[in-house]
Amino acid sequence: MVSDAHPTPPPGTGDRRPFTLSAFRGLRFDPATVGDLGTVISPPYDVLDADTVRDLEATNRRNIVRLILSRRFERPYLAVRARLLKWREKGYLRADDDPALYLYEYVADGTTVRGLIGLAGLRTEDERVILPHEDVMPGPVDDRTVLMRTTETNLEPILLVHEGTERLRALISDAAVDDPSAQFVALDGSVHRLWAVADPAVVDAIGVELAGTQALIADGHHRYAAYLRLQAELRDPDAPDGTSPWDSGLALLVDQRDHPLHIGPIHRSVGALTMADVSEISADRDDDFATFPDREAAFAALVPATAEQSADSVAFVVSDGRAWAVLRTKRTSPVDASVLHEVLLPAWGVAEEQIGYHHSLDQALHTTARQPGIVVAVHPPTVAQVMETAAAGVRMPRKSTSFAPKPRMGVVMRDLHDA
């Protein structure tokens, strides 16, 4: 459970440092030079597809995708650093004069989300202050580490969720009474508002309310791992705790009770595997593998199967883009993705490099049109399952969750030189 109470540190881990979310001089796009702010923001880098990127760049050449998107030919991101410096020189990006916490509200898909953007003090996992719930992949961690090391900038906040106190909610509501510092509509129709909370008394009061909180990493496990790696590599070892710019990372903190996010699925594609392979292995394992004439029939069959699921079994829709099936196997974990990664993929002889991760089933199926393989539709865990798993110190397989709706990148950034 994610709560405001101070958890008891595990034996041998020492005292728990408080959760901190510090004010900073936000780096923001200036509408006087870039135009409509709704044209320069973007979804997170790891959910972008080629069509979306083309649309964003065609609408505004100063869109944040030109800084955050992983382009292998640009590593070690010297071109991004040069572009970032040029944008600051030309006034496209400006740092605010005074440090602030930023109250960020967005409305997407009929859901309103409101949270605080600030610098989260980095904590080790054994302190039980900032809780990861998924494993990470070395490639993306290295990629984000290189980007942040080269640019010395946090371009994308990680997303944290917690349960705030009533006093914290009141402070946030009071801040939202004033006129926003920025208000705009993104290209996808989502509505965004931003307030700079710069009053030191209010910032201090928020800090008091947050000190005992326990936050879950909802989105940004690879970026948080990169924060920790950069801290270990670059902070001055003689600097007091919390005084190095590498001791904190940009984060958006959302109260899950006040503005609940929901969890969407992340599906898997598996290259160099056929439906015949899965059918044969399923028979050997005594898994049930039932074929269906089309996608609609397979998912229609999955609905009653899902409703009947208990501690005994779990079902997945499997397809190669032409044939469709429902595979039912013994449940070994309450999280479907864990059953897939810990039991089925090893049984199928699948290596990590064969696996792709996709936020939509259509996107996953598109991979089978380019190269042979199958797609596995994965049912997401509940928020309660994620929180309980993280509080117990257990990691789910990477890409088990997709909290939504996601914040947009480019609303507020942090240059480590803007003290």
MARTI-388755 format. One line per 2 residues: number of its first residue (from 1); for each residue x, y, z of C-alpha. Coordinates in nm, 4 decimals. Example, Ala and Ser with C-alpha at 12.3 -4.5 7.8 and 13.67 -1.06 7.14 Angstrom:
BEGIN
1 = 1.2300 -0.4500 0.7800  1.3670 -0.1060 0.7140
# end
This chain:
BEGIN
1 = 0.0000 0.0000 0.0000  0.1326 0.3481 -0.0861
3 = 0.0660 0.5768 0.2072  0.1789 0.8819 0.4013
5 = 0.2923 0.6790 0.7004  0.6639 0.6350 0.7680
7 = 0.7361 0.2701 0.6835  0.9726 0.0751 0.9026
9 = 1.3089 0.0470 0.7228  1.4154 -0.3105 0.6460
11 = 1.6771 -0.4484 0.8867  2.0262 -0.3234 0.8213
13 = 1.9274 -0.0399 0.5862  1.9700 0.2469 0.8338
15 = 1.7413 0.5457 0.8750  1.4900 0.6362 0.6106
17 = 1.5497 0.9749 0.4517  1.2323 1.1767 0.3926
19 = 1.0710 1.2153 0.0547  1.1608 1.5551 -0.0909
21 = 1.0270 1.7498 -0.3879  1.2288 2.0694 -0.4258
23 = 1.1598 2.3910 -0.6124  1.3766 2.4729 -0.9140
25 = 1.4055 2.7214 -1.2001  1.1970 2.5550 -1.4659
27 = 1.3158 2.5611 -1.8261  1.0135 2.6324 -2.0447
29 = 0.9243 2.7117 -2.4038  0.8518 3.0804 -2.4612
31 = 0.5302 3.1249 -2.6632  0.6586 3.4635 -2.7861
33 = 0.9265 3.2816 -2.9886  0.7913 2.9305 -3.0541
35 = 0.4220 3.0140 -3.0966  0.1392 2.7969 -2.9643
37 = 0.2697 2.5904 -2.6727  0.0360 2.3084 -2.7721
39 = 0.2536 2.2503 -3.0801  0.5842 2.2007 -2.8961
41 = 0.4867 1.9323 -2.6415  0.4835 1.5587 -2.7017
43 = 0.3884 1.2238 -2.5478  0.6759 1.0438 -2.3704
45 = 0.9552 0.9224 -2.5977  0.8833 0.5525 -2.5455
47 = 0.5245 0.5654 -2.6770  0.5949 0.7636 -2.9947
49 = 0.5472 0.6082 -3.3353  0.6851 0.7341 -3.6650
51 = 0.3589 0.8928 -3.7814  0.3176 1.0895 -3.4581
53 = 0.6769 1.2137 -3.4742  0.6315 1.3293 -3.8337
55 = 0.3121 1.5143 -3.7434  0.4718 1.6862 -3.4435
57 = 0.7823 1.7963 -3.6312  0.5799 1.9140 -3.9307
59 = 0.3641 2.1307 -3.7046  0.6514 2.2972 -3.5173
61 = 1.0250 2.2500 -3.5751  1.0818 2.3366 -3.2089
63 = 0.8806 2.0390 -3.0843  1.0358 1.8603 -2.7859
65 = 1.0656 1.5353 -2.9858  1.3777 1.6839 -3.1463
67 = 1.5416 1.6688 -2.8026  1.4017 1.3572 -2.6362
69 = 1.3660 1.1022 -2.9140  1.6256 0.8288 -2.9284
71 = 1.8022 0.8523 -3.2635  2.0927 0.6150 -3.2757
73 = 2.2912 0.8165 -3.5262  2.2974 1.1105 -3.2829
75 = 2.4515 0.9284 -2.9881  2.6262 1.0383 -2.7740
77 = 2.3668 1.3103 -2.8356  2.6113 1.5871 -2.9199
79 = 2.3614 1.7110 -3.1798  2.0908 1.7283 -2.9133
81 = 2.3191 1.9276 -2.6842  2.4004 2.1695 -2.9664
83 = 2.0319 2.2040 -3.0533  1.9423 2.2637 -2.6893
85 = 2.2061 2.5389 -2.6550  2.0907 2.6977 -2.9803
87 = 1.7282 2.6993 -2.8662  1.8293 2.8721 -2.5428
89 = 2.0419 3.1288 -2.7299  1.7523 3.2106 -2.9620
91 = 1.5092 3.2388 -2.6714  1.2940 2.9412 -2.7667
93 = 1.3646 2.8047 -2.4182  1.3984 3.0267 -2.1121
95 = 1.4640 2.9481 -1.7464  1.2256 3.1081 -1.4982
97 = 1.3793 3.3753 -1.2777  1.2724 3.2245 -0.9460
99 = 1.2666 2.8647 -0.8164  0.9204 2.7114 -0.7975
101 = 0.7234 2.3940 -0.7748  0.4968 2.3636 -1.0768
103 = 0.1349 2.2593 -1.0464  0.0524 2.0810 -1.3714
105 = -0.3015 1.9863 -1.4713  -0.4003 1.8077 -1.7891
107 = -0.7272 1.6706 -1.9205  -0.6989 1.3790 -2.1632
109 = -0.9493 1.1115 -2.2665  -1.2043 1.2584 -2.0264
111 = -0.9728 1.2253 -1.7243  -0.8322 1.5174 -1.5257
113 = -0.4872 1.4700 -1.3725  -0.3216 1.7212 -1.1421
115 = 0.0230 1.6928 -0.9864  0.3360 1.8755 -0.8738
117 = 0.6518 1.8971 -1.0842  0.9708 1.9367 -0.8818
119 = 1.3080 1.7824 -0.8098  1.2613 1.4508 -0.6301
121 = 1.5475 1.3617 -0.3979  1.6924 1.0280 -0.5115
123 = 1.6504 0.7382 -0.2699  1.7817 0.3834 -0.2742
125 = 1.5239 0.1083 -0.3077  1.5904 -0.0297 0.0398
127 = 1.4804 0.3009 0.1957  1.1252 0.2252 0.0716
129 = 1.0663 0.5918 -0.0163  1.0540 0.5763 -0.3975
131 = 0.9342 0.2332 -0.5022  1.0013 0.0762 -0.8422
133 = 0.7638 -0.1996 -0.9507  0.9188 -0.3151 -1.2793
135 = 1.2515 -0.4503 -1.3955  1.4488 -0.2364 -1.6405
137 = 1.6380 -0.3115 -1.9606  2.0056 -0.2098 -1.9869
139 = 1.9652 -0.0522 -2.3319  1.7088 0.2162 -2.2429
141 = 1.8845 0.2934 -1.9125  2.2099 0.3475 -2.0995
143 = 2.0325 0.5551 -2.3639  1.8738 0.7960 -2.1121
145 = 2.1976 0.8099 -1.9119  2.3935 0.9189 -2.2193
147 = 2.1295 1.1785 -2.3101  2.1259 1.3359 -1.9623
149 = 2.5026 1.3182 -1.9180  2.5629 1.4906 -2.2529
151 = 2.2971 1.7607 -2.2179  2.3184 1.8008 -1.8369
153 = 1.9434 1.8477 -1.8545  1.6383 1.6563 -1.7346
155 = 1.4143 1.6865 -2.0391  1.1408 1.4466 -1.9220
157 = 0.9957 1.4143 -1.5706  0.9362 1.0682 -1.4350
159 = 0.5807 1.0033 -1.3112  0.5309 0.9211 -0.9428
161 = 0.2019 0.8423 -0.7669  0.1243 0.8558 -0.3957
163 = -0.1538 0.9250 -0.1488  -0.1457 1.2846 -0.0348
165 = -0.2720 1.4320 0.2902  -0.5828 1.6482 0.3155
167 = -0.3598 1.9462 0.3929  -0.1566 1.8860 0.0780
169 = -0.4724 1.8698 -0.1308  -0.5851 2.2000 0.0182
171 = -0.2522 2.3647 -0.0632  -0.2729 2.2433 -0.4222
173 = -0.6337 2.3580 -0.4599  -0.5424 2.7032 -0.3273
175 = -0.2578 2.7315 -0.5790  -0.4947 2.6493 -0.8654
177 = -0.7195 2.9463 -0.7798  -0.4724 3.1899 -0.9374
179 = -0.4473 3.2428 -1.3114  -0.2180 2.9788 -1.4680
181 = 0.1265 3.0694 -1.5951  0.0505 2.8779 -1.9130
183 = -0.2641 2.7311 -2.0670  -0.2902 2.5564 -2.4027
185 = -0.4462 2.2748 -2.6049  -0.2209 2.0064 -2.7549
187 = -0.2531 1.8700 -3.1073  -0.4365 1.5634 -2.9766
189 = -0.7008 1.7806 -2.8073  -0.5741 1.7369 -2.4514
191 = -0.5942 2.0518 -2.2365  -0.3006 2.1675 -2.0226
193 = -0.2564 2.4282 -1.7475  0.0498 2.5164 -1.5444
195 = 0.0984 2.7239 -1.2293  0.4348 2.8280 -1.0812
197 = 0.4169 2.7906 -0.7008  0.7030 3.0172 -0.5929
199 = 0.5920 3.1441 -0.2499  0.8578 3.0017 -0.0126
201 = 0.6028 2.9589 0.2670  0.3771 2.7492 0.0428
203 = 0.6712 2.5482 -0.0930  0.7860 2.4787 0.2641
205 = 0.4340 2.3768 0.3709  0.4124 2.1351 0.0786
207 = 0.7498 1.9928 0.1782  0.6257 1.9236 0.5302
209 = 0.3239 1.7350 0.3938  0.5413 1.5288 0.1577
211 = 0.8195 1.4311 0.3986  0.6577 1.1063 0.5091
213 = 0.5118 1.0013 0.1765  0.5962 0.6818 -0.0100
215 = 0.5850 0.7202 -0.3876  0.5472 0.4589 -0.6587
217 = 0.7272 0.4966 -0.9912  0.4349 0.4814 -1.2325
219 = 0.6299 0.5734 -1.5456  1.0011 0.6321 -1.5936
221 = 1.1787 0.3331 -1.4390  1.4587 0.3607 -1.6953
223 = 1.4966 0.7345 -1.6367  1.5056 0.6838 -1.2598
225 = 1.7706 0.4152 -1.2993  1.9628 0.6647 -1.5138
227 = 1.9270 0.9287 -1.2387  2.0844 0.6873 -0.9892
229 = 2.3655 0.5929 -1.2266  2.4508 0.9575 -1.2948
231 = 2.4442 1.0328 -0.9234  2.6943 0.7529 -0.8597
233 = 2.9163 0.8678 -1.1469  2.9105 1.2455 -1.1264
235 = 2.8290 1.3810 -0.7802  3.1115 1.5193 -0.5688
237 = 3.1627 1.2537 -0.2985  3.2499 1.5274 -0.0468
239 = 2.9269 1.7206 -0.1048  2.6693 1.6992 0.1773
241 = 2.3677 1.4803 0.1048  2.1163 1.6544 -0.1165
243 = 2.3416 1.9435 -0.2251  2.4658 1.8045 -0.5570
245 = 2.2490 1.8651 -0.8654  2.2889 1.4917 -0.9328
247 = 2.1152 1.4096 -0.6013  1.7723 1.4801 -0.7516
249 = 1.5760 1.4220 -1.0696  1.2815 1.5870 -1.2397
251 = 0.9498 1.4264 -1.1389  0.5741 1.4766 -1.1608
253 = 0.4019 1.3630 -0.8398  0.0312 1.2766 -0.8693
255 = -0.2066 1.1994 -0.5832  -0.3599 0.8662 -0.6827
257 = -0.6535 0.9155 -0.4455  -0.7371 1.2665 -0.5646
259 = -0.6649 1.2197 -0.9366  -0.6439 0.8453 -1.0028
261 = -0.4623 0.7177 -1.3080  -0.5594 0.3884 -1.4674
263 = -0.3363 0.1152 -1.6069  -0.3489 0.0148 -1.9700
265 = -0.1918 -0.2935 -2.1301  0.1489 -0.3349 -2.2897
267 = 0.1391 -0.6184 -2.5402  0.4294 -0.8355 -2.6582
269 = 0.5501 -0.9313 -3.0022  0.7825 -1.2300 -3.0315
271 = 0.9950 -1.2641 -3.3422  1.0900 -1.5932 -3.5074
273 = 0.8074 -1.7859 -3.3388  0.5037 -1.9323 -3.5143
275 = 0.1521 -2.0243 -3.4095  0.2397 -2.3864 -3.4873
277 = 0.5328 -2.3657 -3.2452  0.3103 -2.2337 -2.9665
279 = 0.0395 -2.4881 -3.0391  0.2865 -2.7779 -3.0265
281 = 0.4535 -2.6618 -2.7049  0.1146 -2.5960 -2.5459
283 = 0.0118 -2.9539 -2.6161  0.3344 -3.0816 -2.4580
285 = 0.2703 -2.8682 -2.1490  -0.1015 -2.9527 -2.1264
287 = -0.1884 -2.5857 -2.1814  -0.5211 -2.5252 -2.3528
289 = -0.4715 -2.3733 -2.7013  -0.8040 -2.3040 -2.8763
291 = -0.8102 -2.1492 -3.2253  -1.0684 -1.8985 -3.3538
293 = -1.1559 -1.7668 -3.7000  -1.0754 -1.4007 -3.6299
295 = -0.9757 -1.1372 -3.3763  -1.3294 -1.0610 -3.2622
297 = -1.4057 -1.4256 -3.1925  -1.0823 -1.4726 -2.9950
299 = -1.1455 -1.1749 -2.7701  -1.5118 -1.2706 -2.7336
301 = -1.3958 -1.6095 -2.6059  -1.1476 -1.4384 -2.3728
303 = -1.4162 -1.2383 -2.1922  -1.5842 -1.5321 -2.0180
305 = -1.2432 -1.6908 -1.9633  -1.1222 -1.3768 -1.7901
307 = -1.4353 -1.3540 -1.5774  -1.3839 -1.7102 -1.4601
309 = -1.0140 -1.6697 -1.3883  -0.9192 -1.7529 -1.0358
311 = -0.5955 -1.8417 -0.8654  -0.5784 -2.1415 -1.0992
313 = -0.5476 -2.0151 -1.4573  -0.4728 -1.7242 -1.6873
315 = -0.5606 -1.6744 -2.0554  -0.3871 -1.4856 -2.3387
317 = -0.4951 -1.4032 -2.6932  -0.2193 -1.5071 -2.9365
319 = -0.1970 -1.4203 -3.3066  0.0397 -1.3992 -3.6008
321 = -0.1840 -1.1451 -3.7738  -0.3775 -1.4119 -3.9636
323 = -0.4554 -1.6944 -3.7210  -0.6013 -1.6313 -3.3756
325 = -0.6073 -1.8398 -3.0575  -0.6686 -1.8230 -2.6825
327 = -0.4016 -1.9897 -2.4701  -0.4909 -2.0835 -2.1139
329 = -0.2244 -2.1937 -1.8670  -0.1781 -2.2454 -1.4951
331 = -0.1577 -1.9243 -1.2950  0.1702 -1.8955 -1.1064
333 = 0.1467 -1.5246 -1.0259  -0.1381 -1.2744 -0.9755
335 = 0.0181 -1.0623 -1.2547  -0.0412 -1.1926 -1.6083
337 = 0.2850 -1.0485 -1.7433  0.4762 -1.2403 -1.4760
339 = 0.3214 -1.5688 -1.5915  0.4146 -1.4848 -1.9490
341 = 0.7766 -1.3915 -1.8718  0.8505 -1.6424 -1.5980
343 = 0.6751 -1.9471 -1.7453  0.5576 -1.9250 -2.1065
345 = 0.8405 -1.7377 -2.2783  1.1073 -1.9681 -2.1272
347 = 0.8989 -2.2710 -2.2254  0.8799 -2.1373 -2.5795
349 = 1.2595 -2.0900 -2.5865  1.2311 -1.7141 -2.6386
351 = 1.5364 -1.4886 -2.5901  1.5011 -1.1279 -2.4718
353 = 1.6111 -0.9864 -2.8075  1.3091 -1.1511 -2.9731
355 = 1.0591 -0.9568 -2.7595  0.8988 -0.6253 -2.8557
357 = 0.6773 -0.4091 -2.6330  0.3759 -0.2235 -2.7700
359 = 0.1135 0.0078 -2.6180  -0.1503 -0.0972 -2.8699
361 = -0.2387 -0.4347 -3.0185  -0.2479 -0.2886 -3.3695
363 = 0.1061 -0.1592 -3.3235  0.2170 -0.5041 -3.2121
365 = 0.0438 -0.6725 -3.5052  0.2170 -0.4338 -3.7427
367 = 0.5473 -0.6005 -3.6539  0.4202 -0.9349 -3.7846
369 = 0.3613 -0.7724 -4.1236  0.7320 -0.6844 -4.1455
371 = 0.8844 -1.0030 -4.0079  0.7485 -1.3437 -3.9013
373 = 0.6412 -1.3735 -3.5406  0.3479 -1.3748 -3.3035
375 = 0.1743 -1.1264 -3.0770  0.0574 -1.1933 -2.7211
377 = -0.2154 -0.9660 -2.5814  -0.1449 -0.9050 -2.2120
379 = -0.4083 -0.8050 -1.9564  -0.2699 -0.5321 -1.7242
381 = -0.2533 -0.5628 -1.3442  -0.4732 -0.3484 -1.1225
383 = -0.3361 -0.0410 -0.9455  -0.3827 -0.2244 -0.6143
385 = -0.1736 -0.5181 -0.7405  0.1032 -0.2835 -0.8517
387 = 0.1115 -0.0999 -0.5202  0.1040 -0.4185 -0.3151
389 = 0.3789 -0.5753 -0.5251  0.6014 -0.2667 -0.4986
391 = 0.5450 -0.2306 -0.1242  0.6563 -0.5930 -0.0819
393 = 0.9773 -0.5210 -0.2719  0.8850 -0.7491 -0.5632
395 = 0.9546 -0.6457 -0.9239  0.7200 -0.7203 -1.2101
397 = 0.8634 -0.7953 -1.5544  0.9671 -0.4857 -1.7466
399 = 0.6874 -0.3082 -1.9291  0.4118 -0.4689 -1.7218
401 = 0.2158 -0.1456 -1.6793  0.1214 0.1656 -1.8707
403 = -0.0277 0.4271 -1.6386  -0.2612 0.6624 -1.8232
405 = -0.3366 0.9239 -1.9248  0.0281 1.0163 -1.9564
407 = 0.1651 1.3679 -1.9030  0.3161 1.5520 -2.1972
409 = 0.6844 1.6213 -2.2298  0.8092 1.9756 -2.2872
411 = 0.5823 2.1480 -2.0359  0.8683 2.2025 -1.7857
413 = 1.2308 2.0912 -1.8105  1.5313 2.1277 -1.5816
415 = 1.8800 2.2428 -1.6779  2.1214 2.1375 -1.4036
417 = 2.3122 2.4655 -1.4511  2.0075 2.6773 -1.3625
419 = 2.0641 2.6762 -0.9871
# end
